[in-house]
Amino acid sequence: MASKKSAASSAVVYTGGSDGVVMHLPNGPVEFLHGVPVVVSAEDAKSLAAHVDFHPATSATTDPSEEG
């Protein structure tokens, strides 16, 4: 059952100084725009955990109602 949990995805936000970056993660390259949540695999999220410019996305971050 633990293997099912490790297959779960996670939303991550890039908060670094650039407008965006492309990271080459275990499951392939992923583009991160500044402040935009991106869903990645649990393995990729684990790889990003040590980077200070990446943080778990909160439910408030993913709210699309900001347009208006």
Secondary structure as a PSIPRED ss2 file (coil, helix, strand):
# PSIPRED VFORMAT (PSIPRED V4.0)

   1 M C   1.000  0.000  0.000
   2 A H   0.000  1.000  0.000
   3 S H   0.000  1.000  0.000
   4 K H   0.000  1.000  0.000
   5 K H   0.000  1.000  0.000
   6 S H   0.000  1.000  0.000
   7 A C   1.000  0.000  0.000
   8 A C   1.000  0.000  0.000
   9 S E   0.000  0.000  1.000
  10 S E   0.000  0.000  1.000
  11 A E   0.000  0.000  1.000
  12 V E   0.000  0.000  1.000
  13 V E   0.000  0.000  1.000
  14 Y E   0.000  0.000  1.000
  15 T C   1.000  0.000  0.000
  16 G C   1.000  0.000  0.000
  17 G C   1.000  0.000  0.000
  18 S C   1.000  0.000  0.000
  19 D C   1.000  0.000  0.000
  20 G E   0.000  0.000  1.000
  21 V E   0.000  0.000  1.000
  22 V E   0.000  0.000  1.000
  23 M E   0.000  0.000  1.000
  24 H E   0.000  0.000  1.000
  25 L E   0.000  0.000  1.000
  26 P C   1.000  0.000  0.000
  27 N C   1.000  0.000  0.000
  28 G E   0.000  0.000  1.000
  29 P E   0.000  0.000  1.000
  30 V E   0.000  0.000  1.000
  31 E E   0.000  0.000  1.000
  32 F E   0.000  0.000  1.000
  33 L E   0.000  0.000  1.000
  34 H E   0.000  0.000  1.000
  35 G C   1.000  0.000  0.000
  36 V C   1.000  0.000  0.000
  37 P C   1.000  0.000  0.000
  38 V E   0.000  0.000  1.000
  39 V E   0.000  0.000  1.000
  40 V E   0.000  0.000  1.000
  41 S E   0.000  0.000  1.000
  42 A H   0.000  1.000  0.000
  43 E H   0.000  1.000  0.000
  44 D H   0.000  1.000  0.000
  45 A H   0.000  1.000  0.000
  46 K H   0.000  1.000  0.000
  47 S H   0.000  1.000  0.000
  48 L H   0.000  1.000  0.000
  49 A C   1.000  0.000  0.000
  50 A C   1.000  0.000  0.000
  51 H C   1.000  0.000  0.000
  52 V C   1.000  0.000  0.000
  53 D C   1.000  0.000  0.000
  54 F E   0.000  0.000  1.000
  55 H E   0.000  0.000  1.000
  56 P E   0.000  0.000  1.000
  57 A C   1.000  0.000  0.000
  58 T C   1.000  0.000  0.000
  59 S C   1.000  0.000  0.000
  60 A C   1.000  0.000  0.000
  61 T C   1.000  0.000  0.000
  62 T C   1.000  0.000  0.000
  63 D C   1.000  0.000  0.000
  64 P H   0.000  1.000  0.000
  65 S H   0.000  1.000  0.000
  66 E H   0.000  1.000  0.000
  67 E C   1.000  0.000  0.000
  68 G C   1.000  0.000  0.000
